[in-house]
Amino acid sequence: MTETAFLETVSDLMKNYNDDQLKGLLAKHSLDKMPLTPHTKSVLVKKLARKISRFDGVSSSTEFSEQAATLTQSSSNILSREKIPETSAVHNISKEDVKIPSVETDHCLLSSSSDARSTYYAVCIPGPSSTITVHDSFQDVMKTMKENKGRNPRMLSFNSREKAEDFANTHTASEVCEGATIKSVYPQEKAEVESGEVKLFPSLTPPQINQFRIQLERGNLGFAKECIMTNPKFLIGTGDMPTILKEGPRYNAMHACVMVGRLESCRLVMETVSNIDYLCRMYTTRKRAEESSLRLIDLYLNTPDKTANKTPLHLASEKGMVDIVAFLVSFKACIRQFARQVPVSRDADKTRTETPEEWDSYLFCPAN
């Protein structure tokens, strides 16, 4: 008997026989030494199936059928003692009226129901080729997405191959992964790339964030602009917070630029978060973009780092970077006396290149 037949025998014994019938079969095959309990039932049934499977061909099926017939007959004898009177309606049922589905019919029904439930997947892989592939196996989908994990692939599901292929022929992977509003045919599976008031962009990997920070610190504005225009998440993190570019001291883009004295990089960051038209790429309404812009400007200017608890303004003044200090205090949202300390008081003598009068001209606060 093959493994498939063995499993079918086990399934038949578990489904069609009660405990008393199984005890009878176990006793007949000398397997009644272990008590039949809910915990030992599966083990005993498998042993019984192996005993039955020792007989090949017709003899095995014949013996099994005889055992089933014997148990069925004994069960019917027990029931006959409390036999319910038959009505005329029962006698009038003919054999032609009773239609028993064949195995082939059941197989066809299962195949058709399986086809009805089948799901096809379109995997979008952004990049130079910008390909969309169609799969009918979820295992193939996961394999493809793992192989292209670095490209941030996306998956959409469809209830027919025609719809999946039509989607693949009419869209590109880049527009799906970069913010186009695509809806899935399944309402419960939200493939739309907009969620509430915020548009979803691909999540950034640590290597991507590190590369962006390094190029920003080096003053490579071309690379930084390309990253920012491709994905706003390089500057805007979860909850409208500045993206953390360095985990230890929790530096955002302004901290990183000030630490190396890159005025142009600081200007790029602040101009980007102040640009309402740019923020509309991430937010669905202009009002929402304006509110987010005010929040981001405040956070980029006044968020202290985790290590020294210093804002970008105080980091710049500590290093004697007058041009960056002048740029930062030009924003009304900049807090000049964070933690009750005037920035010029943090400037070390060894780094001071301008006179105190020049500092006072930048940091003077007229009394109200």
C-alpha positions in Angstrom: 0.0 0.0 0.0 1.4 3.4 -1.0 1.8 6.4 1.4 -1.3 8.0 -0.1 -3.4 4.9 0.5 -2.1 4.7 4.1 -3.1 8.3 4.8 -6.5 7.7 3.3 -6.9 4.7 5.6 -6.0 6.7 8.6 -8.4 9.5 7.6 -11.2 7.0 7.0 -10.7 5.4 10.4 -10.7 8.7 12.2 -13.8 10.0 10.5 -16.0 7.0 10.0 -15.5 4.9 13.1 -16.4 5.7 16.7 -14.4 4.6 19.7 -16.2 1.3 20.2 -15.7 0.3 16.6 -12.0 1.2 16.8 -11.6 -0.8 20.0 -13.1 -3.9 18.1 -10.6 -3.4 15.3 -7.7 -2.9 17.7 -8.6 -6.1 19.6 -8.8 -8.1 16.3 -5.3 -7.0 15.3 -3.9 -7.5 18.9 -3.4 -3.8 19.4 -5.6 -3.5 22.5 -2.7 -3.4 25.0 -2.7 0.4 25.1 -6.0 2.0 26.2 -7.8 4.1 23.6 -8.0 7.7 24.9 -8.1 11.0 23.1 -4.3 11.3 23.6 -3.5 7.8 22.3 -6.1 7.7 19.6 -4.0 9.1 16.7 -1.1 6.7 17.6 -3.3 3.6 17.7 -5.1 4.5 14.5 -1.8 4.8 12.7 -0.7 1.4 14.0 -4.0 -0.1 13.0 -3.7 1.4 9.5 -0.2 -0.1 9.2 -1.5 -3.5 10.2 -4.2 -3.3 7.6 -1.8 -2.0 4.9 0.3 -5.2 5.2 -2.1 -6.9 2.9 -1.6 -6.1 -0.8 -4.1 -5.6 -3.6 -7.6 -7.0 -3.3 -7.0 -9.0 -0.2 -6.3 -5.8 1.8 -9.4 -4.0 0.6 -11.5 -7.1 1.0 -10.5 -7.7 4.6 -11.0 -4.0 5.4 -14.5 -4.1 3.7 -15.4 -7.2 5.6 -14.4 -5.7 8.9 -16.4 -2.6 8.1 -19.4 -4.7 7.1 -19.2 -6.7 10.3 -19.0 -3.5 12.4 -21.8 -1.9 10.5 -24.0 -5.0 10.8 -23.4 -5.2 14.6 -24.2 -1.5 14.9 -27.4 -2.0 12.9 -28.4 -4.9 15.1 -28.1 -2.7 18.1 -30.2 0.0 16.5 -32.8 -2.6 15.4 -33.8 -3.2 19.0 -35.1 0.4 19.1 -36.3 0.6 15.6 -38.4 3.6 14.7 -41.6 2.7 12.7 -41.3 3.5 9.1 -43.8 5.8 7.4 -45.3 5.5 4.0 -43.0 8.2 2.7 -40.0 6.1 3.4 -41.4 3.1 1.4 -42.1 5.3 -1.6 -38.5 6.3 -2.0 -37.0 4.5 -5.0 -33.4 3.8 -5.8 -33.6 6.1 -8.8 -34.6 9.0 -6.5 -31.4 8.6 -4.5 -28.4 9.9 -6.4 -25.1 9.2 -4.9 -22.3 11.4 -6.3 -19.4 9.5 -7.8 -15.8 10.0 -7.0 -15.3 11.7 -10.4 -18.1 14.1 -9.7 -16.6 15.0 -6.3 -13.3 15.6 -7.9 -14.8 17.9 -10.5 -16.6 19.8 -7.8 -13.4 20.2 -5.8 -11.5 21.3 -8.8 -14.1 23.9 -9.7 -14.3 25.3 -6.2 -10.5 25.4 -6.1 -10.4 27.4 -9.3 -13.0 29.8 -7.9 -10.9 30.4 -4.9 -7.6 30.7 -6.7 -5.7 34.0 -6.3 -3.1 35.4 -8.7 -0.4 37.9 -7.6 1.3 40.7 -9.4 4.7 41.5 -8.1 6.1 44.9 -8.8 9.9 45.2 -8.8 11.0 48.9 -9.3 14.4 49.6 -10.8 15.9 50.1 -14.3 13.7 47.3 -15.8 10.6 48.2 -13.7 9.0 44.8 -14.2 5.7 43.3 -13.0 5.5 39.6 -12.9 2.4 37.4 -12.4 2.4 34.3 -10.2 -0.3 31.8 -9.1 1.7 30.5 -6.1 2.2 32.5 -3.0 5.5 30.6 -2.4 6.8 31.9 -5.7 5.7 35.4 -4.7 7.7 35.3 -1.5 10.7 33.9 -3.2 10.7 36.7 -5.8 10.2 39.4 -3.2 13.1 38.1 -1.1 15.4 38.0 -4.1 14.6 41.6 -4.8 14.3 42.8 -1.2 16.7 45.7 -1.7 14.4 47.2 -4.4 11.3 47.4 -2.1 9.0 45.3 -4.2 5.2 45.4 -3.8 2.5 42.8 -4.3 -1.1 43.0 -5.4 -3.7 40.2 -5.6 -6.3 39.5 -8.2 -9.1 36.8 -8.5 -8.2 35.9 -12.1 -5.1 35.6 -14.2 -6.6 37.9 -16.9 -7.0 40.8 -14.5 -3.4 40.3 -13.2 -1.9 40.2 -16.6 -4.0 43.2 -17.7 -2.7 45.1 -14.7 0.9 44.1 -15.6 0.5 45.3 -19.1 -1.1 48.7 -18.3 1.2 49.7 -15.3 4.8 50.0 -14.4 6.4 48.9 -11.2 7.8 52.4 -10.6 4.4 54.1 -10.6 3.0 51.5 -8.2 5.9 51.8 -5.7 6.4 55.5 -5.9 2.9 56.7 -5.1 0.3 56.0 -7.8 -3.2 55.2 -6.4 -3.8 51.6 -7.4 -6.8 49.6 -5.9 -6.9 45.9 -5.5 -9.9 43.9 -6.6 -10.3 42.6 -3.1 -11.9 45.2 -0.8 -10.4 43.7 2.3 -6.9 43.9 0.8 -6.1 47.6 0.6 -3.6 47.8 -2.2 -4.3 51.6 -2.5 -1.1 53.4 -1.7 -2.9 56.2 0.1 -3.8 55.7 3.8 -5.9 58.5 5.2 -4.2 61.8 4.7 -0.7 60.4 4.1 0.6 58.7 1.0 2.7 55.6 1.5 6.2 55.5 0.1 8.7 52.6 0.3 10.3 52.2 3.7 14.0 52.9 3.8 16.7 50.4 4.7 19.6 51.3 7.1 22.2 51.2 4.2 20.0 53.7 2.3 19.8 56.0 5.3 23.5 55.8 6.0 24.4 56.5 2.4 22.1 59.5 2.3 23.7 60.9 5.6 27.2 60.4 4.3 26.6 62.2 1.0 24.8 65.0 2.9 27.7 65.5 5.2 30.1 65.5 2.2 28.1 68.3 0.6 27.0 66.1 -2.4 23.8 68.0 -3.0 23.0 66.3 -6.3 22.8 62.9 -4.7 20.9 64.3 -1.7 18.3 66.1 -3.9 17.8 62.9 -6.0 17.1 60.9 -2.8 14.7 63.5 -1.4 12.8 63.8 -4.6 12.5 60.0 -5.0 11.3 59.4 -1.4 10.3 62.0 1.1 10.9 59.5 3.9 14.6 60.5 3.8 13.5 63.7 5.7 10.0 62.9 7.0 9.7 59.9 9.3 6.8 58.2 11.0 4.3 60.6 12.7 5.6 63.7 10.9 8.9 63.5 12.8 12.4 64.2 11.3 14.0 61.0 10.1 16.8 59.7 12.3 19.9 59.4 10.3 22.3 58.3 13.1 20.9 56.0 15.7 23.4 56.5 18.6 23.0 60.3 19.3 19.8 60.3 17.3 20.9 62.9 14.7 18.5 64.1 12.2 19.6 65.8 8.9 20.2 69.2 10.6 22.4 67.7 13.3 24.4 65.8 10.8 24.9 68.9 8.5 25.8 71.2 11.4 28.4 68.8 12.9 30.5 69.0 9.8 29.7 72.7 9.0 27.8 72.2 5.7 25.7 75.4 5.3 24.4 74.4 1.8 23.2 71.1 3.1 21.4 72.8 6.0 19.8 75.2 3.5 18.7 72.2 1.4 17.0 70.5 4.3 15.2 73.6 5.6 14.1 74.7 2.1 12.7 71.2 1.4 10.6 71.0 4.6 9.4 74.6 4.0 8.3 73.8 0.4 4.5 73.1 0.6 4.3 71.9 -3.0 6.9 69.3 -2.3 5.1 68.1 0.9 1.9 67.7 -1.1 3.5 64.7 -2.7 3.3 63.0 0.7 0.0 64.5 2.0 -3.3 64.4 0.2 -4.5 67.9 1.1 -2.6 71.2 1.0 -3.9 72.1 4.5 -2.3 69.0 5.9 1.0 69.7 4.1 1.1 73.3 5.6 0.5 71.9 9.1 3.2 69.3 8.6 5.6 71.9 7.3 5.3 74.1 10.4 5.8 71.1 12.6 8.9 69.8 10.7 10.5 73.3 10.7 10.1 73.5 14.5 11.4 70.0 15.0 14.4 70.3 12.7 15.5 73.6 14.4 14.8 72.8 18.0 15.2 69.1 18.6 18.2 68.3 20.8 20.4 65.4 20.2 20.3 62.4 22.6 24.0 62.5 23.7 24.7 66.2 24.6 21.1 67.5 24.6 22.1 70.3 22.1 20.1 71.8 19.3 21.6 72.5 15.9 21.9 76.2 16.9 23.9 75.4 20.0 26.1 72.9 18.1 26.9 75.5 15.5 27.6 78.2 18.1 29.8 75.8 20.1 31.9 75.2 16.9 32.1 78.9 16.0 30.1 78.5 12.7 28.7 82.0 12.4 27.2 81.6 8.9 25.2 78.6 10.1 24.1 80.4 13.2 22.9 83.3 11.1 21.0 81.0 8.9 19.3 79.2 11.8 18.2 82.3 13.7 16.7 83.7 10.5 13.8 81.3 11.2 11.2 82.6 13.6 10.6 79.1 15.0 14.2 78.8 16.2 14.5 78.9 20.0 17.6 80.9 20.8 17.7 80.2 24.6 17.2 76.4 24.7 17.7 75.0 28.2 18.2 78.7 29.4 21.6 79.0 27.8 22.5 81.7 25.3 24.3 80.1 22.3 27.3 82.4 22.3 28.1 81.3 25.9 28.9 77.9 24.5 31.4 79.1 22.0 34.9 77.9 23.0 37.6 80.5 22.9 39.8 78.2 20.7 37.1 78.1 17.9 35.9 81.8 18.1 36.9 83.6 15.0 34.4 86.5 15.1 34.2 89.3 17.7 31.5 89.2 20.4 29.9 92.2 18.7 29.3 90.2 15.5 27.7 87.4 17.6 25.5 90.0 19.3 24.3 91.3 16.0 23.0 87.9 15.0 21.6 86.9 18.3 20.2 90.2 19.6 16.7 89.9 20.9 14.9 93.2 21.4 13.0 93.6 24.6 9.2 93.7 24.3 
